[in-house]
Amino acid sequence: MKTGRLEAFSDGVLAIVITIMVLEMKAPEDTTFRGLLSVVPIFISYLLSFIYLGVYWNNHHHLMQVTQKVNGKILWANLHLLFWLSLIPFTTSWIGEHNHHNEALPVATYGLVLLMCAIAYFILERALVIHHDENYALTKLSTRSIKDYISLGIYIAAIPLAYVNTWLSIGCYILVALIWIMPEKQLEELMEEIEE
C-alpha cells in the first residue's frame, strides 16, 4: 500500500486535535488587562502543546517522505500514535483550567501522555523499518539518537517530579520540546539525498 491515505488521515486528525485545543481557550470574561492575564495559564499550556503537536507533525511528515509502502501493522502503529496525540487536548485543558499548573496529577498525566506519544512514535518507526529492506532510509538511522534517550529519561523523571514540584516537571516538558523543535538532521540529510 502507498502512504497517501495514511498521511492524509494523520494530517486530518492532527488538524482536528489542534482545533479542539484552540476551542478550549475561552476569551476572558472582561476586557481589561487583568482579564487577559487570567487566561495566561491556559495560553501557556496551549502553546506548549501546540509546539509538541507541531514537532510530531513535522517528524511524521519527514518519516512519510522516506517511506515507500505501508501495511496493516504500520496502519495500526500510526493509529496508536494518533490515539496518544489525541489525548493532548484533554491534558492541556486539565492543566490550564483553574490554574492547575500547581496540581501534581494533571501535570503528571500530561507527562504520561507525552511519554506514551514518544513510545508510540518509536513503535511506528520500528514497524516501518521492519517492513522495508536494508536500503530504507530509516534503516540507515537504526541506532537511536541521543535525543531519543534524553527525551525518554526526562519524561520518566518529570512524571514523579510533578509530585515534588510541578514547575520543575513543566520545565522538563519545555526542555524536551526545545530539544525536538528542529527535525532530526540525519533524516533531513537522507531526504535531500533521496530527492537528488
DAQUITA-V451919 format. One line per field, one symbol per residue. ss: DSSP state (A for helix, B for strand, O for the rest). psi: psi as a letter, one per 40 degrees, with the letter a starting at -180 (. if undefined). burial: b if it has 16 or more other C-alpha atoms within 10 Angstrom, else e. Layout:
ss=???
psi=???
burial=???
//
This chain:
ss=OOOAAAAAAAAAAAAAAAAAAAAAOOOOOOOOAAAAAOOAAAAAAAAAAAAAAAAAAAAAAAAAAOOOOOOAAAAAAAAAAAAAAAOAAAAAAAAAAAAAAAOAAAAAAAAAAAAAAAAAAAAAAAAAAAAOOOOOAAAAOOOOOAAAAAAAAAAAAAAAAOOOOAAAAAAAAAAAAAAAOOOOAAAAAAAAAAAO
psi=iiedddddddddddddddddddddhiiidifiddddddeddddddddddddddddddddddddddehdiiaddddddddddddddeedddddddddiffeeehdddddddddddddddddddddddddddeiaeehdddefdhiidddddddddddddddddedhddddddddddddddedhihddddddddddd.
burial=eeeeebbeebbebbeebbebbbebbeeeeeeeeeeeebbebbbebbebbbbbbbbbbebbebbbbbbeebeeebbebbbbbbbbbbebbbbbbbbbbeebbebbbbbbbbbbbbbbbbbbbbbbbbbbbebbeeebbbbeeeeeeeeeeebbebbeebbbbbbebbbebbebbeebbeebbeeeeebbebbeeeee
//
